[in-house]
Amino acid sequence: MDRANEAVISQSFASQYFPGEDPLDKHLRVRGHDAVIVGIVGDTRYAIGETPRPVQYFPLDAGVETVGTVVIRSSHDLEQFALPVQRIVSEMDPDLPVSDILTMNQLLGKSTLNQSFNTTLLAAFATLSLVLAAVGLFGVMSYIAAQRTNEIGIRIALGAKREQVMRKMLLDGMRPAVFGLVVGLAASLEAVRLMRDLLYEIKPLDPAVFAAVAAMLLAVAVFACIVPAWRASRLDPIQALRTE
């Protein structure tokens, strides 16, 4: 049989078009070309972010494809093979152009260029949002705690211990912070679905990242409540009562 009339298909091609069958020795007709399936190979991706597509492969002399790819594997510097490969191809066919001579790392970088840019941009905005959220949380919690300076003075004047006052201020201030954190985490679980296309073989739901962000925001909230409460608890009760 003429090798030009043979074809190899990918695993996903076999699963999609020959479910429950043995595709070997079956016939394909692509672009007016008839071929017999002689083998099945694993799936490949045209781009990192894409899912494998059904693919069929034909010999170069079959006339189905007008371009081809030569892959060279070596333990030496691959860039030094560029000129020799071009020279060998030119000797075989002077009219055959050679282009896109790239290393595998360069191909991967080219394939993930858009995803890398989008991911970097998203990470930058996420970091900025986290900083703004921490600053805003500190400001709001500090303001709420500072507004209760008069209450602190009354409690201390009535015999409450400063540690008890600080503990109550901390618990009262942390309630809205914890509620907001729970709501924010729930919204984040939905939002991460939008990031799936930016990640490759990485789960967007990373418990360590969520835990780290939650711990940081809680630490900011605690600090925002403790600082003004501690300052107010150190005031003289008479002075605290006069504070508006």
Beta strands, then each sheet from edge to edge (+ up, - down):
strand 1: 6-10
strand 2: 27-30
strand 3: 33-41
strand 4: 56-57
sheet 1: 2+ 3- 1- 4+
end
